[in-house]
Amino acid sequence: MLTVVIPTLNAAARLPLCLEALVAPAVSGLVTQVIVVDGGSEDDSMAIADGFGATVLTAPPGRGGQLKKGAEAAASDWLLFLHADTVLEPGWADEARGLIKKNIYAAGVFTLAFDARGLAPRLVAGGAMIRTMALKSPYGDQGLLISRTCYQEIGGYHDIPLFEDVDIIQRLMRVKGPMALHILRSKAVTSSERYRRQGYLRRVVKNAILLARFHMGASPEKLAADYR
């Protein structure tokens, strides 16, 4: 019914939590396949994925290319693309199953949350959800649940190193329109490490500048180098 595709690169710290959230839905029959596409990890990411029974593939580093390869190996009618540092909260499977059975929406994304307490993470997550609801422009950290038919119709993920999430949503909006994307109430709890390390305000401003440059036609390769 549902294939989950997870790109990894030295993701051992949070990958177990990400995969654990898929175990119960796999037992219930919703998740029938988990594909982890590794971009050259030097930690235990691949061993962890194998230990959970996932299909492990390798690809050159770059989330767009890794997601693309995982989708090509998927066997289900619905696909869930999920970052390795994102953990779906309990109950997500029931909501996802409902979306699939209704067959009204072409795709869905989860509600963003961070794994940190305090005002700053709540404000950043809240701002992201305002953007998601008003502009239908979610972050990749929110996951992407999409039918295989729609995924193929819009051309799937492109092999680009950054803003692959923005790129595919833009094409979804052009082809299917904003009503095709549903916002799921279940939370996708993602790592706040980069925000804590660089500062929430600084990271938000930097992301906004990079996104503006992307919309103005800057090379994703150049943007990826600046993002690091």
Residue, then its C-alpha position, 0 to 999 in steps of 0.5 A: m500500500l505504501t513505500v517509504v523512501i528515506p535518504t541517508l548520509n551519516a544519519a545514525a543518530r536519529l535514523p533508529l527513531c525514524l524507522e521505529a515510527l514505521v514499525a507498527p504501520a508495517v505490522s498493520g499492513l500500511v507500510t509494505q516497503v521501506i527503502v533507505v538510499d545511502g549517499g556514502s555514510e561513514d557511520d552505521s546508517m546502512a547497518i541500522a537500516d538493514g537491521f530494521g529490514a529496510t531495502v538498502l540502496t546506495a547513490p551519490p550524495g545529494r538528496g534529490g538523486q537519492l530520493k529519485k533512486g528510491a522512488e524508482a525501486a518502489a513497488s507501492d501505489w503510494l510513496l512517502f518520502l521522509h528525511a532520516d532525522t524526522v520522526l512521525e508521531p504516533g497516529w500518523a498511519d491512521e491519518a495517512r491511511g484515511l487520505i489514501k482511501k479517500n483518494i481525493y488528494a494527490a499528496g499530503v504533508f505533515t505538520l512540522a515540529f522540532d525536537a526542542r522546547g522553547l519559544a524559538p523552535r515553536l516560532v520557526a515551526g509556526g512560521a513554516m506552517i503558516r507558509t505551508m497553509a497560505l502558500k502551499s510551500p512546505y519544507g522537505d522535513q514535513g515529509l511528502l505522501i504522494s500517489r505514484t500516479c501523481y509522482q510520475e505525472i509531475g516528473g518525480y524528484h530531480d537529481i539536484p543537491l538542494f531545494e529538491d523539495v521546493d522544486i517538486i512541490q512547485r511542479l505539483m502546484r502547476v500540474k494539479g493546483p493547490m487543492a491537490l495538497h492536503i496538510l495532515r495534522s500529525k506532526a513530523v518532529t525533525s531535528s533542531e540541531r542545525y538551528r541550535r548550532q547556528g542560531y534560529l534567527r540566523r538559520v531562518v534568514k539564511n534559508a530565506i536568502l537561499l530560497a530567494r536565490f533559487h527562485m531567481g535561478a541560482s544553481p542548486e549546486k552553488l546554493a548547496a555549497d553555501y547552505r553548508 
